[in-house]
Amino acid sequence: MSSRNKNKAALYHKLEKLRSASNSSSVNQASIVVDASRYIQELKERVETLNQDVVSLQNSTQVKVETLEKGFLINVLSEKNCPGLLVSILEAFEELGLEVLDARVSCSHQFRLEAVSENEGPSESIDAQVVKRAVLQAIRNSNDEHQD
C-alpha cells in the first residue's frame, strides 16, 4: 500500500471517529467537519452554563465542615430553601455512613442546618472535604429536581 493510500485510509478512519463522536449523520467530509464544529460549540455552551450554575450555587450556599474526634460538625446556609433539601442532605449523610447525633434546622426564609454526625464506618475513608462535596452535590441535586 502506498503512503498516499495509507494517509487516505488514516484520514477516513479519523473522519469516521469524528463523525461518531459528534453524532453526525453526514457522509461527506466537509459536512462531518461542520457537524463536529457545531457539536463542539454546543459542548462549550453547556460547560459555560454548568460553570455559571456552580458559581451561582456557591454564591448562595455556604457549607462548612469541621472535623471532630469521631465525626463532623456540619453547617449549611443556603439563600434558597426548596422542598426536599433537608432530605437530600440527610440522604447524603447516610450514603457516607454518617449518623446524625444532633441537628438544628431552620427552613423559614433561608435554609440553615447545623448537624453533629459520627462515622458509622471506617473513619479513614471520609474527611471534611468528602462530606462538603457530598452536601454540595445533594444541594445541587435538590435544586435541579425542583427547577423542572
ABEGO torsion letter per residue (X at the ends): XBAAAAAAAAAAAAAAAAAAAAGBABABAAAAAAAAAAAAAAAAAAAAAAAAAAAAAAAABBBBBBBBAABBBBBBBBABBBBGAAAAAAAAAAAAGBBBABBBBBABABBBBBBBBBBABBAAABBAAAAAAAAAAAAAAAAAAAAX
